[in-house]
């Protein structure tokens, strides 16, 4: 287990994410912010993968639709205990907002003292929506399975204290491995096939 993600190691994590963003480069048409976010997703996937027990599967960039509603899930773990969706945010700066706000506000100050404001998505709203769509998508295919969604803010700058926000690798390990089994290995494999748009990492 890597044993680091946010919490006491936040400065190290931020540095690693920044290095990853610089080293990964941009794909064609990708903005700097998009490249930074993508690097954060890659980094978080590595941390989550390191926490998985045998038989647990990590899928990335899972896209699905239920009754016209679309969802794209950054990281998704399928295990005997259920299905767990993770929204990864690599927001820098100061974030302002409440749990129920549709958007949050990001504040950045340059070295010269200029302050910039930008609206960003509230990841709590995103994960609640992903939970709903994912649960109904699977139910329509015969799996009435426990689905949980969480947001990971790599810069540890969430403006709220919420059960939907994870702040350490211990938090991730806890939500993945508490509770009892609901599925067998064959069902886990079938759900992974159903969600086949993702890239299996384990």
N, C-alpha and C positions, 0 to 999 in steps of 0.2 A: 504494500500500500504506500502510495506517495506520502500521504499524511499531511500535505499542505494544499491549501487552495486560497483561503481568504483569511479572515480572523487575524491572528498575530502575524501571519506571513504576508499581509496585504501588500507591503512595499515590494517584496520579492516577486509576488504574483504580477503586480502591475508592471514591474521591470521586464519580466519574462514575456508578458503579453505584448509590451511595446517592442521588444526585440523581435518577437515573432512577426509582428505587423511589418516591421522594416525589412526583415529578411525574406518574407513571403512574396513581396512585390505585389503589383496589381495585375489583375487580369484585364483583358481588353474592355474598355468602357467602365471600369470600376473606379469609384471615387476613393479618396484616401480613407474616408469614414467607413466605406464598405469593406475595404481591405483590412482595416483595423478590426472591424466586427468579425470578419471571416477568420482572422488570425486568432481571435478570442475563442471562436467556436472550435477550432482545431485544438487549441490548448485545453479547453474544458473537456473535449472528447477524450483526450489522453488521460486526464485525471479521473474521469468517470470510469473509463475502461480499466484503470488500475484497481478500482474498488470492486469489480465484478467477481462474483463467485462462479465456479464451473457451472456451465449450463445457462448462464444469464447472457443475453444478447444485447448489444448496443447497435442501434441503427442511427444513421445521421441523415439530416435533410429529408425527412419523411413528408410527402405531400399527399393529402387526401381530401375528398369532397363528400359532404353529407347534405342531401337536399339543397343543393346549390351553394352551400356554405363551404368555403375552402379554408384549409389550415396547412401551414408548413411548420413542422416541428424540428427544431435544431438537433436535439439529441433525444433518443427514445430508447428506454430499456424495457425489454420483455423478459420476465422471469416467472417462476412458479408462483410468486407472490402477487403478480399483477403486471400492469403496464404503467410506466412512469415517463412522463414527458418533461423535458427541460428546455426552457427558453434561456439562451445565453446572451447577456448584454455586456459589452465592453465599453460602456459609457465612461468618458472621462469628465472631469470638472465636478461642479456641485449640482446635485439634482434636487429639485423642489417639487413637491406634490403630495397628494393624499392617496390612500389605497384605492378609493373609488373614482378618482379622476380619470377621464378618458385619456388624457395625455399628461406627461410630466414636463417640467421645464429644466433645461440644462444650461448652466451658467459657466462660462469659461472666461478667464482673465489672462491676457497676454502679458509677456514680460514688460511691455511698455505701459501697462496699466489699462489697456482697453478691455472693456467687458462685452462679451457677446452672449446673446440669449438664443436658444433654439428649442422648439418643441420636439419631444421624443415620445415614443410609444410607452405607455404604462405596461410593463411586462406582466403585472398581476392580472390586468384585464386580458392580456393575451393568453396566459396559461388557463384562466377560467374558461375562456372560449375554446381553447384546445381540448381541455378535459371533456367538455360537452360534445364537441364534434367527434372526437376520438371514441368516446364511450358509445355514442349512437352508431357510428360507423361499424364498430365491432359487434354491437348488439344485432344489427341488421344482418350480420354474417354468422350469427349463432353463438357469439361469445358475450355473455353477460358478466363481464370481468371488471374487477376493481381498476379504476384509472385515476392516477394522481398527476397533477401538474405543478411544476415549481419553476421559479426564476433564479438564475445565478447571475449576480452582478459582480464581475471579476474585479472591479475597482472598489468593491465594498462600500459603495456610496448610495445605497438605497435611502430614500427620505423617510421610509416607514419601517416599523417593526411588524412583520407579517409572517404568518405560518407558510405563506407561499414563497418567501424569500429564504434561500439557503445561504449560510455565511461561512461554512467550513466544509472540508472533506468529511468530517465526522457527521455533519448534518446529512450529507448525501448518503453516506454509508447507513445511517439510521433509517432514512425513509425507504431505502432499497431493501433493507434486511429485517425490518420489524414485521410483526404479523405472521400469519400462517399461510401455507400454500393453498392456492386456488386452482392451479393448473398443473398438468403433468407435462413431461418433456415433449410429447407429441403435440400437445396443444400449443406450447410455446413455439415450436417449429412452425406450426400452421399459421399462427398469428404473424410470425415474421414473414412468411410467404405472402400473406394477405397485404401486409404493409410493405410489399416488396420494392417500393420506390426508394427505400433507404439503402444505404451502404452498410453492410454488416462489418463491425469492427472486432468482434470477439467470437 
